[in-house]
Amino acid sequence: MKKQFILFLSALILSSCSSNISSSESSISSTDNTLDSSTSFSDEENELLETDKEKRRIELSLKEGTIEEDFAGKEAYRVVIHSLLKQDTSLYNLAVSTSEFGASFLGIPYTINMKMATYVTPSQSFTEGLVDGGIVIKKALRNYDNYTSTNIVYTGSTPEEYSEDSKESYDYDAFLEKFGKLFHGTYYVVEEGEKETFLTDNKSVFLESDNPYKKEKTSSTLFDIDDNTITSGSIIENEDKTFEVTLSLDNDKGNRYYKKLFTKVAGLYDELYTHGCDLTFKLDKDLNLISSSYSTILDVPVLIFDEVQYFNDVEQTMDTYYYRSSSSTFTVGDNSYDVMIPSVSESEFTGYKLLPPKK
């Protein structure tokens, strides 16, 4: 039973991060003074996450101070997509997460803690997850993507125990099949039913393709956020000019990557069930991502004595903090951090230093 639950957790490790943002920086001006209410919009390929028309509409709404009214209800998700894409296009971006699971074993409650990070640079992306808590042994996972259509994954009980024996290599199609998402920015796939195959990282190639099932994806979130997955939403502007966007997602559609991840990777013998999928994003005045919080209840299937049993009512909360920079140096407040991708032999990743202290 321990083994299956550990596998479940190690799969979740990859389901976190990617892309990012520092609230003090923005590579895109959100308040273009050339915008006015008479601005005309052009149509673009409708399988883009955000068309030029939608982008200009958001920028104009932000400039005129009407974003709460213009993107009320479910439409609030468009602002989130706008922020996620800004993260994806940042030269250097970092997302670091802390996650907590409330579970029980033989009626004894315990807590499982995880740290997760995704760091994207112009030449390589890096994803790591660390599990430690309760009766579950430590677990560590690292993913290196050099943008050569291949991901290298290492696993171990701790980062110090990575070895060539644990090394696995996946081309992008195989990685999508097993893990559900790439973690290096925006990319494009051919999506037929529940199956996705890698198409390109190049927008021009995507637009030139006449495949009717082509879609743009963002690696910034594991959740599938679009008009068909949102059940409700809201956006409010705070007194400090930051924005808070709250979204509720359809359990099946919004968690499709979760289900793929856990069912195919975590050694699960039946479908993972989620009860609720609530996300809250905090954005700065220019709609750069600052942080997000996620909560859900899980029923996790494991095989016990050749029979599928469920760990029911497993509570998960996850807080993610986003940073972006034009270089590998990230400035937060009065502190600067030079964030490097660690080699396999190194056990420390400096990106975790950007996690705010626990309250």
Buried (B, 14 or more C-beta within 10 A) or exposed (E): EEEBBBBBBBBBBBBBBBBBBBBBBBBBEBEBEEBEEEEEEEEBEEBBBBBEBBBBBBBBBBBBEEBBEBBEEBBBBBBBBBBBBBBBBBEBBBBBBBBBBBBEBEEEEEEBBBBBBBBBBEEBBBBBBBBBBBEBEBBBBBBBBEBEEBBBBBBBBEBEEBEEEBBEEBEBBBBBBBBBBBBBBBBBBBBEEEEBEBBBBEBEEBBEBEBEBBBBBBBBBBBBBBEEBBEEBBBEBEEEEBBBBBBBBBBBBBBBBBBBBBBBBBBBBBEBBBEEBBBBBBBBBBBBBBBBBBBBBBBBBBBEEEEEBBBEEBBBEBBBBBBBBEEBEBEBEEEEBEBBBBEBEEEEBBBBEBBEEEE
